[in-house]
Amino acid sequence: MTNAAAADLIARSNRLGADPKNTNYAGGNTSAKGTETDPVTGEPVELLWVKGSGGDLGTLKESGLAVLRLDRMRALVDTYPGVEHEDEMVAAFDYCLHGKGGAAPSIDTAMHGLVDAPHVDHLHPDSGIAVATAADGEQLTKEIYGDRVVWVPWRRPGFQLGLDIAEIKTRNPQAVGCILGGHGVTAWGDTSDEAEKNSLWIIDTAAAYIAEHSKAEPFGPPLEGYAALSADERRAKAAALGATIRGIASHDRPMVGHFTDADVVLDFLASSEHPRLAALGTSCPDHFLRTKVKPLVLDLPASASVEESIARLKELHLAYREDYQGYYDRNATPDSPAIRGADPLVVLVPGVGMFSYGKDKQTARVAGEFYTNAINVMRGAEGLSTYAPIDEAEKFRIEYWALEEAKLQRMPKPKPLATRIALVTGAAGGIGLATAKKLAAEGACVVIADLSLEKAQAAAAEIGGSDVAVGVAVDVSKADAVRAMVDATVLAFGGVDLVVNNAGLSLSKSLLETTEADWDLQHDVMAKGSFLVSQAAARVLIEQEMGGDIVYISSKNSVFAGPNNIAYSATKADQAHQVRLLAAELGAHGVKVNGVNPDGVVQGSGIFASGWGANRAAVYGVEEKDLGKFYAQRTILKREVLPEHIANAVFVLCGPDMTHTTGLHVPVDAGVAAAFLR
């Protein structure tokens, strides 16, 4: 049974973390002190429950708490060797743990254990950090809170900061919390409710003071030509720039992207002071650990053409890399971790919005959320005073902290398709859905494209949330619809790496029964559709300069001649040759093009369910329900082919073990001798 103190802590944490005004995603930590019976001695023992390293308050569970013996943790005060050995103190927390399991203690554990209060909250609210990063933050703290909140000058998180805050509380018994310079807020209370009340009071009081006393234009007057474009224009320009910007962010390692055109971003970029403030960078450690110390800002007005913007972005990228390398070289020591890449994680485009990047969609989205927090902080600080973040050297000490490096090294090994963005057509069912599920399971972000938006969205929801899969509608026979599909992919995940041409249909008729409309429909969807999808996607693949894969789901019928199948088989042969043609053309850009030739995939097939199955069964003289078994018996292996088998072949072609193969057709038909490739 969960200890009552721990249960109250979890509930408080979830409430605080659920409101973005209180703290950012995975930011801040909370704690409670209480008593349990020591299972060894049978005597009461004082414990500290504290949110562990890397957890999120809004979703915190008991497993996310670190549990320490308070007597042992506080005994570390007597052996603390000084600020030069902060990292060693985190390792020492392991010797204070009570029981087994639970989360690893974070760097902030000392703050919670050493402060003489039963309940402690450490949070990163925009309003509090605005005061913390104001040039005269100490004076503002006195003006806003009187003696109930105490100013603490910037100090890197660690044991010494815990000692500092503990001493401040002892010397200021009337205080309910403190403002941590350049960082955030800490509050405490005798009960869980009191700690929460004090935290919210500090946050809301700062917000109210900023609202009442801020200057009218914290970011300066409007900058001519930098106002937001219309919503449609913004998204069209974002889609046009997306491939270039993702390529910029992925120069050193592949990234997934996120785009937002939220008003807070657009207003910032439309103001005259945005270049100065963006160059100062973020301050709160949680912010710049996810956004890098500063963003890349396009220094052109909203009216700049796409071509002008692309040319300038590439120039700015070179300058950004040089600047970041200089930042690293100025501050690195022989013991510093190696540089983790010199590309921006946040790119700001006036009139359009913000592009943010990370190792997956969630990380990219959260990076954007953190920079939005930073904009709010800058607005508050500039409204009251002057924004003054911590200096470059301190930022570097946080960004390249050995503890942060160790945390990165503990991350699970990425899945084979991590950072890759897949676009699968005809993906609401059958082979397409099985393929999308397989690619997502192997780490890819997936766009489910289908003629039915409702079915596409339902399939995406089946795979996961919007950080993993999204559904879009498309008629692949229409060029405008295909371009819109690719644009939606770029806006959803930053770009595209892997395209599966799977959309298809079939009408089983003899030569004399096949109408011109029958012929055109099948060629429009499969031959023309695959061409249009490959063409639109290739523009993105080439601009990203990250290579990629295009896979055609063709058919055994592309090489096998059978009766009553003229239109379908002819269009599949067309698709098969597109594979060879595009493999030859796109190889220079690092794009591989391959095909899969299935046969007899009855289960889950929309084609077979729409009448093709009944017709094929009639042709072969079997019951429709037995068609899959019939197909299996005519194969060499006597095995029925399922959608998952096709999906497995697609993964192999796009995975890490087939990096040097292009122009290949892989039969997945359980062995049909007449369809052997020669």
NORNORMO-V27520 format. One record per residue. N is the residue number from 1. RES is the residue in three letters. D_FIRST is the distance of its C-alpha to the first C-alpha in whole Angstrom. Layout:
BEGIN
n=N res=RES d_first=D_FIRST
n=N res=RES d_first=D_FIRST
END
This chain:
BEGIN
n=1 res=MET d_first=0
n=2 res=THR d_first=4
n=3 res=ASN d_first=6
n=4 res=ALA d_first=9
n=5 res=ALA d_first=12
n=6 res=ALA d_first=10
n=7 res=ALA d_first=10
n=8 res=ASP d_first=13
n=9 res=LEU d_first=15
n=10 res=ILE d_first=14
n=11 res=ALA d_first=15
n=12 res=ARG d_first=18
n=13 res=SER d_first=19
n=14 res=ASN d_first=19
n=15 res=ARG d_first=21
n=16 res=LEU d_first=24
n=17 res=GLY d_first=24
n=18 res=ALA d_first=25
n=19 res=ASP d_first=28
n=20 res=PRO d_first=30
n=21 res=LYS d_first=32
n=22 res=ASN d_first=29
n=23 res=THR d_first=29
n=24 res=ASN d_first=30
n=25 res=TYR d_first=28
n=26 res=ALA d_first=26
n=27 res=GLY d_first=27
n=28 res=GLY d_first=26
n=29 res=ASN d_first=23
n=30 res=THR d_first=20
n=31 res=SER d_first=18
n=32 res=ALA d_first=17
n=33 res=LYS d_first=17
n=34 res=GLY d_first=14
n=35 res=THR d_first=14
n=36 res=GLU d_first=11
n=37 res=THR d_first=13
n=38 res=ASP d_first=15
n=39 res=PRO d_first=14
n=40 res=VAL d_first=18
n=41 res=THR d_first=20
n=42 res=GLY d_first=17
n=43 res=GLU d_first=18
n=44 res=PRO d_first=16
n=45 res=VAL d_first=17
n=46 res=GLU d_first=17
n=47 res=LEU d_first=16
n=48 res=LEU d_first=17
n=49 res=TRP d_first=15
n=50 res=VAL d_first=17
n=51 res=LYS d_first=18
n=52 res=GLY d_first=20
n=53 res=SER d_first=23
n=54 res=GLY d_first=24
n=55 res=GLY d_first=22
n=56 res=ASP d_first=22
n=57 res=LEU d_first=21
n=58 res=GLY d_first=22
n=59 res=THR d_first=19
n=60 res=LEU d_first=17
n=61 res=LYS d_first=13
n=62 res=GLU d_first=11
n=63 res=SER d_first=13
n=64 res=GLY d_first=16
n=65 res=LEU d_first=15
n=66 res=ALA d_first=16
n=67 res=VAL d_first=15
n=68 res=LEU d_first=18
n=69 res=ARG d_first=18
n=70 res=LEU d_first=21
n=71 res=ASP d_first=23
n=72 res=ARG d_first=24
n=73 res=MET d_first=24
n=74 res=ARG d_first=26
n=75 res=ALA d_first=28
n=76 res=LEU d_first=30
n=77 res=VAL d_first=32
n=78 res=ASP d_first=34
n=79 res=THR d_first=35
n=80 res=TYR d_first=35
n=81 res=PRO d_first=38
n=82 res=GLY d_first=39
n=83 res=VAL d_first=39
n=84 res=GLU d_first=41
n=85 res=HIS d_first=38
n=86 res=GLU d_first=35
n=87 res=ASP d_first=34
n=88 res=GLU d_first=33
n=89 res=MET d_first=31
n=90 res=VAL d_first=28
n=91 res=ALA d_first=29
n=92 res=ALA d_first=28
n=93 res=PHE d_first=24
n=94 res=ASP d_first=23
n=95 res=TYR d_first=24
n=96 res=CYS d_first=22
n=97 res=LEU d_first=19
n=98 res=HIS d_first=16
n=99 res=GLY d_first=14
n=100 res=LYS d_first=15
n=101 res=GLY d_first=15
n=102 res=GLY d_first=15
n=103 res=ALA d_first=18
n=104 res=ALA d_first=21
n=105 res=PRO d_first=22
n=106 res=SER d_first=24
n=107 res=ILE d_first=28
n=108 res=ASP d_first=27
n=109 res=THR d_first=24
n=110 res=ALA d_first=26
n=111 res=MET d_first=27
n=112 res=HIS d_first=23
n=113 res=GLY d_first=23
n=114 res=LEU d_first=27
n=115 res=VAL d_first=27
n=116 res=ASP d_first=26
n=117 res=ALA d_first=24
n=118 res=PRO d_first=21
n=119 res=HIS d_first=20
n=120 res=VAL d_first=23
n=121 res=ASP d_first=24
n=122 res=HIS d_first=26
n=123 res=LEU d_first=28
n=124 res=HIS d_first=31
n=125 res=PRO d_first=33
n=126 res=ASP d_first=36
n=127 res=SER d_first=37
n=128 res=GLY d_first=36
n=129 res=ILE d_first=37
n=130 res=ALA d_first=41
n=131 res=VAL d_first=41
n=132 res=ALA d_first=40
n=133 res=THR d_first=43
n=134 res=ALA d_first=45
n=135 res=ALA d_first=48
n=136 res=ASP d_first=48
n=137 res=GLY d_first=44
n=138 res=GLU d_first=44
n=139 res=GLN d_first=47
n=140 res=LEU d_first=45
n=141 res=THR d_first=42
n=142 res=LYS d_first=44
n=143 res=GLU d_first=46
n=144 res=ILE d_first=42
n=145 res=TYR d_first=40
n=146 res=GLY d_first=42
n=147 res=ASP d_first=40
n=148 res=ARG d_first=37
n=149 res=VAL d_first=36
n=150 res=VAL d_first=38
n=151 res=TRP d_first=39
n=152 res=VAL d_first=38
n=153 res=PRO d_first=41
n=154 res=TRP d_first=40
n=155 res=ARG d_first=38
n=156 res=ARG d_first=37
n=157 res=PRO d_first=33
n=158 res=GLY d_first=32
n=159 res=PHE d_first=31
n=160 res=GLN d_first=35
n=161 res=LEU d_first=34
n=162 res=GLY d_first=30
n=163 res=LEU d_first=33
n=164 res=ASP d_first=35
n=165 res=ILE d_first=33
n=166 res=ALA d_first=31
n=167 res=GLU d_first=35
n=168 res=ILE d_first=36
n=169 res=LYS d_first=33
n=170 res=THR d_first=34
n=171 res=ARG d_first=38
n=172 res=ASN d_first=37
n=173 res=PRO d_first=35
n=174 res=GLN d_first=36
n=175 res=ALA d_first=34
n=176 res=VAL d_first=31
n=177 res=GLY d_first=31
n=178 res=CYS d_first=34
n=179 res=ILE d_first=36
n=180 res=LEU d_first=36
n=181 res=GLY d_first=39
n=182 res=GLY d_first=40
n=183 res=HIS d_first=36
n=184 res=GLY d_first=34
n=185 res=VAL d_first=32
n=186 res=THR d_first=29
n=187 res=ALA d_first=28
n=188 res=TRP d_first=26
n=189 res=GLY d_first=25
n=190 res=ASP d_first=23
n=191 res=THR d_first=21
n=192 res=SER d_first=19
n=193 res=ASP d_first=21
n=194 res=GLU d_first=24
n=195 res=ALA d_first=24
n=196 res=GLU d_first=24
n=197 res=LYS d_first=27
n=198 res=ASN d_first=29
n=199 res=SER d_first=28
n=200 res=LEU d_first=29
n=201 res=TRP d_first=32
n=202 res=ILE d_first=33
n=203 res=ILE d_first=33
n=204 res=ASP d_first=35
n=205 res=THR d_first=37
n=206 res=ALA d_first=39
n=207 res=ALA d_first=39
n=208 res=ALA d_first=41
n=209 res=TYR d_first=43
n=210 res=ILE d_first=44
n=211 res=ALA d_first=45
n=212 res=GLU d_first=47
n=213 res=HIS d_first=49
n=214 res=SER d_first=49
n=215 res=LYS d_first=52
n=216 res=ALA d_first=53
n=217 res=GLU d_first=53
n=218 res=PRO d_first=51
n=219 res=PHE d_first=52
n=220 res=GLY d_first=56
n=221 res=PRO d_first=58
n=222 res=PRO d_first=58
n=223 res=LEU d_first=59
n=224 res=GLU d_first=62
n=225 res=GLY d_first=62
n=226 res=TYR d_first=58
n=227 res=ALA d_first=57
n=228 res=ALA d_first=54
n=229 res=LEU d_first=56
n=230 res=SER d_first=55
n=231 res=ALA d_first=52
n=232 res=ASP d_first=54
n=233 res=GLU d_first=56
n=234 res=ARG d_first=53
n=235 res=ARG d_first=51
n=236 res=ALA d_first=54
n=237 res=LYS d_first=55
n=238 res=ALA d_first=51
n=239 res=ALA d_first=52
n=240 res=ALA d_first=55
n=241 res=LEU d_first=54
n=242 res=GLY d_first=51
n=243 res=ALA d_first=52
n=244 res=THR d_first=54
n=245 res=ILE d_first=51
n=246 res=ARG d_first=48
n=247 res=GLY d_first=51
n=248 res=ILE d_first=51
n=249 res=ALA d_first=47
n=250 res=SER d_first=47
n=251 res=HIS d_first=50
n=252 res=ASP d_first=48
n=253 res=ARG d_first=45
n=254 res=PRO d_first=45
n=255 res=MET d_first=43
n=256 res=VAL d_first=41
n=257 res=GLY d_first=42
n=258 res=HIS d_first=41
n=259 res=PHE d_first=44
n=260 res=THR d_first=43
n=261 res=ASP d_first=46
n=262 res=ALA d_first=44
n=263 res=ASP d_first=46
n=264 res=VAL d_first=45
n=265 res=VAL d_first=46
n=266 res=LEU d_first=49
n=267 res=ASP d_first=50
n=268 res=PHE d_first=49
n=269 res=LEU d_first=52
n=270 res=ALA d_first=54
n=271 res=SER d_first=55
n=272 res=SER d_first=57
n=273 res=GLU d_first=55
n=274 res=HIS d_first=52
n=275 res=PRO d_first=54
n=276 res=ARG d_first=54
n=277 res=LEU d_first=50
n=278 res=ALA d_first=49
n=279 res=ALA d_first=51
n=280 res=LEU d_first=49
n=281 res=GLY d_first=46
n=282 res=THR d_first=42
n=283 res=SER d_first=41
n=284 res=CYS d_first=37
n=285 res=PRO d_first=35
n=286 res=ASP d_first=33
n=287 res=HIS d_first=36
n=288 res=PHE d_first=39
n=289 res=LEU d_first=37
n=290 res=ARG d_first=36
n=291 res=THR d_first=40
n=292 res=LYS d_first=42
n=293 res=VAL d_first=44
n=294 res=LYS d_first=46
n=295 res=PRO d_first=47
n=296 res=LEU d_first=50
n=297 res=VAL d_first=52
n=298 res=LEU d_first=55
n=299 res=ASP d_first=58
n=300 res=LEU d_first=60
n=301 res=PRO d_first=60
n=302 res=ALA d_first=58
n=303 res=SER d_first=62
n=304 res=ALA d_first=62
n=305 res=SER d_first=63
n=306 res=VAL d_first=60
n=307 res=GLU d_first=63
n=308 res=GLU d_first=63
n=309 res=SER d_first=59
n=310 res=ILE d_first=59
n=311 res=ALA d_first=62
n=312 res=ARG d_first=60
n=313 res=LEU d_first=57
n=314 res=LYS d_first=58
n=315 res=GLU d_first=60
n=316 res=LEU d_first=57
n=317 res=HIS d_first=55
n=318 res=LEU d_first=57
n=319 res=ALA d_first=57
n=320 res=TYR d_first=53
n=321 res=ARG d_first=53
n=322 res=GLU d_first=56
n=323 res=ASP d_first=54
n=324 res=TYR d_first=50
n=325 res=GLN d_first=52
n=326 res=GLY d_first=54
n=327 res=TYR d_first=50
n=328 res=TYR d_first=49
n=329 res=ASP d_first=52
n=330 res=ARG d_first=52
n=331 res=ASN d_first=49
n=332 res=ALA d_first=48
n=333 res=THR d_first=48
n=334 res=PRO d_first=49
n=335 res=ASP d_first=45
n=336 res=SER d_first=44
n=337 res=PRO d_first=42
n=338 res=ALA d_first=45
n=339 res=ILE d_first=46
n=340 res=ARG d_first=43
n=341 res=GLY d_first=46
n=342 res=ALA d_first=48
n=343 res=ASP d_first=48
n=344 res=PRO d_first=47
n=345 res=LEU d_first=43
n=346 res=VAL d_first=44
n=347 res=VAL d_first=48
n=348 res=LEU d_first=49
n=349 res=VAL d_first=52
n=350 res=PRO d_first=54
n=351 res=GLY d_first=54
n=352 res=VAL d_first=52
n=353 res=GLY d_first=48
n=354 res=MET d_first=46
n=355 res=PHE d_first=45
n=356 res=SER d_first=42
n=357 res=TYR d_first=41
n=358 res=GLY d_first=38
n=359 res=LYS d_first=37
n=360 res=ASP d_first=36
n=361 res=LYS d_first=36
n=362 res=GLN d_first=33
n=363 res=THR d_first=34
n=364 res=ALA d_first=37
n=365 res=ARG d_first=36
n=366 res=VAL d_first=34
n=367 res=ALA d_first=37
n=368 res=GLY d_first=39
n=369 res=GLU d_first=36
n=370 res=PHE d_first=36
n=371 res=TYR d_first=40
n=372 res=THR d_first=40
n=373 res=ASN d_first=38
n=374 res=ALA d_first=40
n=375 res=ILE d_first=43
n=376 res=ASN d_first=41
n=377 res=VAL d_first=41
n=378 res=MET d_first=45
n=379 res=ARG d_first=46
n=380 res=GLY d_first=44
n=381 res=ALA d_first=45
n=382 res=GLU d_first=49
n=383 res=GLY d_first=49
n=384 res=LEU d_first=48
n=385 res=SER d_first=50
n=386 res=THR d_first=50
n=387 res=TYR d_first=47
n=388 res=ALA d_first=47
n=389 res=PRO d_first=44
n=390 res=ILE d_first=44
n=391 res=ASP d_first=47
n=392 res=GLU d_first=47
n=393 res=ALA d_first=46
n=394 res=GLU d_first=43
n=395 res=LYS d_first=42
n=396 res=PHE d_first=43
n=397 res=ARG d_first=41
n=398 res=ILE d_first=38
n=399 res=GLU d_first=39
n=400 res=TYR d_first=40
n=401 res=TRP d_first=37
n=402 res=ALA d_first=37
n=403 res=LEU d_first=33
n=404 res=GLU d_first=33
n=405 res=GLU d_first=36
n=406 res=ALA d_first=33
n=407 res=LYS d_first=30
n=408 res=LEU d_first=33
n=409 res=GLN d_first=34
n=410 res=ARG d_first=30
n=411 res=MET d_first=30
n=412 res=PRO d_first=30
n=413 res=LYS d_first=34
n=414 res=PRO d_first=35
n=415 res=LYS d_first=36
n=416 res=PRO d_first=40
n=417 res=LEU d_first=41
n=418 res=ALA d_first=38
n=419 res=THR d_first=40
n=420 res=ARG d_first=43
n=421 res=ILE d_first=43
n=422 res=ALA d_first=44
n=423 res=LEU d_first=47
n=424 res=VAL d_first=47
n=425 res=THR d_first=49
n=426 res=GLY d_first=49
n=427 res=ALA d_first=46
n=428 res=ALA d_first=44
n=429 res=GLY d_first=45
n=430 res=GLY d_first=46
n=431 res=ILE d_first=47
n=432 res=GLY d_first=46
n=433 res=LEU d_first=42
n=434 res=ALA d_first=42
n=435 res=THR d_first=43
n=436 res=ALA d_first=41
n=437 res=LYS d_first=38
n=438 res=LYS d_first=39
n=439 res=LEU d_first=40
n=440 res=ALA d_first=37
n=441 res=ALA d_first=35
n=442 res=GLU d_first=37
n=443 res=GLY d_first=36
n=444 res=ALA d_first=39
n=445 res=CYS d_first=39
n=446 res=VAL d_first=41
n=447 res=VAL d_first=43
n=448 res=ILE d_first=43
n=449 res=ALA d_first=47
n=450 res=ASP d_first=48
n=451 res=LEU d_first=51
n=452 res=SER d_first=48
n=453 res=LEU d_first=46
n=454 res=GLU d_first=44
n=455 res=LYS d_first=44
n=456 res=ALA d_first=43
n=457 res=GLN d_first=40
n=458 res=ALA d_first=39
n=459 res=ALA d_first=39
n=460 res=ALA d_first=38
n=461 res=ALA d_first=35
n=462 res=GLU d_first=34
n=463 res=ILE d_first=34
n=464 res=GLY d_first=32
n=465 res=GLY d_first=32
n=466 res=SER d_first=35
n=467 res=ASP d_first=34
n=468 res=VAL d_first=35
n=469 res=ALA d_first=37
n=470 res=VAL d_first=40
n=471 res=GLY d_first=42
n=472 res=VAL d_first=46
n=473 res=ALA d_first=49
n=474 res=VAL d_first=52
n=475 res=ASP d_first=55
n=476 res=VAL d_first=56
n=477 res=SER d_first=60
n=478 res=LYS d_first=60
n=479 res=ALA d_first=60
n=480 res=ASP d_first=59
n=481 res=ALA d_first=56
n=482 res=VAL d_first=55
n=483 res=ARG d_first=56
n=484 res=ALA d_first=53
n=485 res=MET d_first=51
n=486 res=VAL d_first=51
n=487 res=ASP d_first=51
n=488 res=ALA d_first=48
n=489 res=THR d_first=46
n=490 res=VAL d_first=48
n=491 res=LEU d_first=46
n=492 res=ALA d_first=43
n=493 res=PHE d_first=42
n=494 res=GLY d_first=45
n=495 res=GLY d_first=48
n=496 res=VAL d_first=48
n=497 res=ASP d_first=48
n=498 res=LEU d_first=48
n=499 res=VAL d_first=50
n=500 res=VAL d_first=50
n=501 res=ASN d_first=53
n=502 res=ASN d_first=52
n=503 res=ALA d_first=53
n=504 res=GLY d_first=55
n=505 res=LEU d_first=57
n=506 res=SER d_first=60
n=507 res=LEU d_first=63
n=508 res=SER d_first=64
n=509 res=LYS d_first=68
n=510 res=SER d_first=71
n=511 res=LEU d_first=73
n=512 res=LEU d_first=76
n=513 res=GLU d_first=73
n=514 res=THR d_first=71
n=515 res=THR d_first=72
n=516 res=GLU d_first=72
n=517 res=ALA d_first=69
n=518 res=ASP d_first=67
n=519 res=TRP d_first=68
n=520 res=ASP d_first=67
n=521 res=LEU d_first=64
n=522 res=GLN d_first=63
n=523 res=HIS d_first=64
n=524 res=ASP d_first=63
n=525 res=VAL d_first=59
n=526 res=MET d_first=59
n=527 res=ALA d_first=62
n=528 res=LYS d_first=63
n=529 res=GLY d_first=59
n=530 res=SER d_first=58
n=531 res=PHE d_first=61
n=532 res=LEU d_first=60
n=533 res=VAL d_first=56
n=534 res=SER d_first=57
n=535 res=GLN d_first=60
n=536 res=ALA d_first=57
n=537 res=ALA d_first=54
n=538 res=ALA d_first=57
n=539 res=ARG d_first=58
n=540 res=VAL d_first=54
n=541 res=LEU d_first=54
n=542 res=ILE d_first=57
n=543 res=GLU d_first=56
n=544 res=GLN d_first=53
n=545 res=GLU d_first=55
n=546 res=MET d_first=52
n=547 res=GLY d_first=53
n=548 res=GLY d_first=51
n=549 res=ASP d_first=52
n=550 res=ILE d_first=53
n=551 res=VAL d_first=53
n=552 res=TYR d_first=55
n=553 res=ILE d_first=54
n=554 res=SER d_first=57
n=555 res=SER d_first=58
n=556 res=LYS d_first=60
n=557 res=ASN d_first=63
n=558 res=SER d_first=63
n=559 res=VAL d_first=65
n=560 res=PHE d_first=66
n=561 res=ALA d_first=69
n=562 res=GLY d_first=68
n=563 res=PRO d_first=69
n=564 res=ASN d_first=69
n=565 res=ASN d_first=67
n=566 res=ILE d_first=69
n=567 res=ALA d_first=67
n=568 res=TYR d_first=64
n=569 res=SER d_first=65
n=570 res=ALA d_first=67
n=571 res=THR d_first=64
n=572 res=LYS d_first=62
n=573 res=ALA d_first=65
n=574 res=ASP d_first=65
n=575 res=GLN d_first=62
n=576 res=ALA d_first=62
n=577 res=HIS d_first=65
n=578 res=GLN d_first=63
n=579 res=VAL d_first=61
n=580 res=ARG d_first=64
n=581 res=LEU d_first=65
n=582 res=LEU d_first=62
n=583 res=ALA d_first=61
n=584 res=ALA d_first=65
n=585 res=GLU d_first=64
n=586 res=LEU d_first=61
n=587 res=GLY d_first=61
n=588 res=ALA d_first=62
n=589 res=HIS d_first=59
n=590 res=GLY d_first=57
n=591 res=VAL d_first=56
n=592 res=LYS d_first=56
n=593 res=VAL d_first=57
n=594 res=ASN d_first=56
n=595 res=GLY d_first=56
n=596 res=VAL d_first=54
n=597 res=ASN d_first=56
n=598 res=PRO d_first=54
n=599 res=ASP d_first=56
n=600 res=GLY d_first=55
n=601 res=VAL d_first=51
n=602 res=VAL d_first=51
n=603 res=GLN d_first=47
n=604 res=GLY d_first=46
n=605 res=SER d_first=49
n=606 res=GLY d_first=51
n=607 res=ILE d_first=54
n=608 res=PHE d_first=54
n=609 res=ALA d_first=53
n=610 res=SER d_first=55
n=611 res=GLY d_first=58
n=612 res=TRP d_first=59
n=613 res=GLY d_first=57
n=614 res=ALA d_first=59
n=615 res=ASN d_first=62
n=616 res=ARG d_first=61
n=617 res=ALA d_first=61
n=618 res=ALA d_first=64
n=619 res=VAL d_first=66
n=620 res=TYR d_first=64
n=621 res=GLY d_first=65
n=622 res=VAL d_first=61
n=623 res=GLU d_first=59
n=624 res=GLU d_first=57
n=625 res=LYS d_first=53
n=626 res=ASP d_first=55
n=627 res=LEU d_first=56
n=628 res=GLY d_first=53
n=629 res=LYS d_first=54
n=630 res=PHE d_first=57
n=631 res=TYR d_first=57
n=632 res=ALA d_first=55
n=633 res=GLN d_first=58
n=634 res=ARG d_first=60
n=635 res=THR d_first=59
n=636 res=ILE d_first=59
n=637 res=LEU d_first=55
n=638 res=LYS d_first=55
n=639 res=ARG d_first=52
n=640 res=GLU d_first=51
n=641 res=VAL d_first=50
n=642 res=LEU d_first=47
n=643 res=PRO d_first=46
n=644 res=GLU d_first=43
n=645 res=HIS d_first=46
n=646 res=ILE d_first=48
n=647 res=ALA d_first=45
n=648 res=ASN d_first=44
n=649 res=ALA d_first=48
n=650 res=VAL d_first=48
n=651 res=PHE d_first=45
n=652 res=VAL d_first=47
n=653 res=LEU d_first=50
n=654 res=CYS d_first=48
n=655 res=GLY d_first=46
n=656 res=PRO d_first=46
n=657 res=ASP d_first=48
n=658 res=MET d_first=51
n=659 res=THR d_first=52
n=660 res=HIS d_first=56
n=661 res=THR d_first=56
n=662 res=THR d_first=58
n=663 res=GLY d_first=60
n=664 res=LEU d_first=59
n=665 res=HIS d_first=58
n=666 res=VAL d_first=56
n=667 res=PRO d_first=56
n=668 res=VAL d_first=53
n=669 res=ASP d_first=55
n=670 res=ALA d_first=54
n=671 res=GLY d_first=58
n=672 res=VAL d_first=61
n=673 res=ALA d_first=64
n=674 res=ALA d_first=66
n=675 res=ALA d_first=64
n=676 res=PHE d_first=64
n=677 res=LEU d_first=64
n=678 res=ARG d_first=68
END
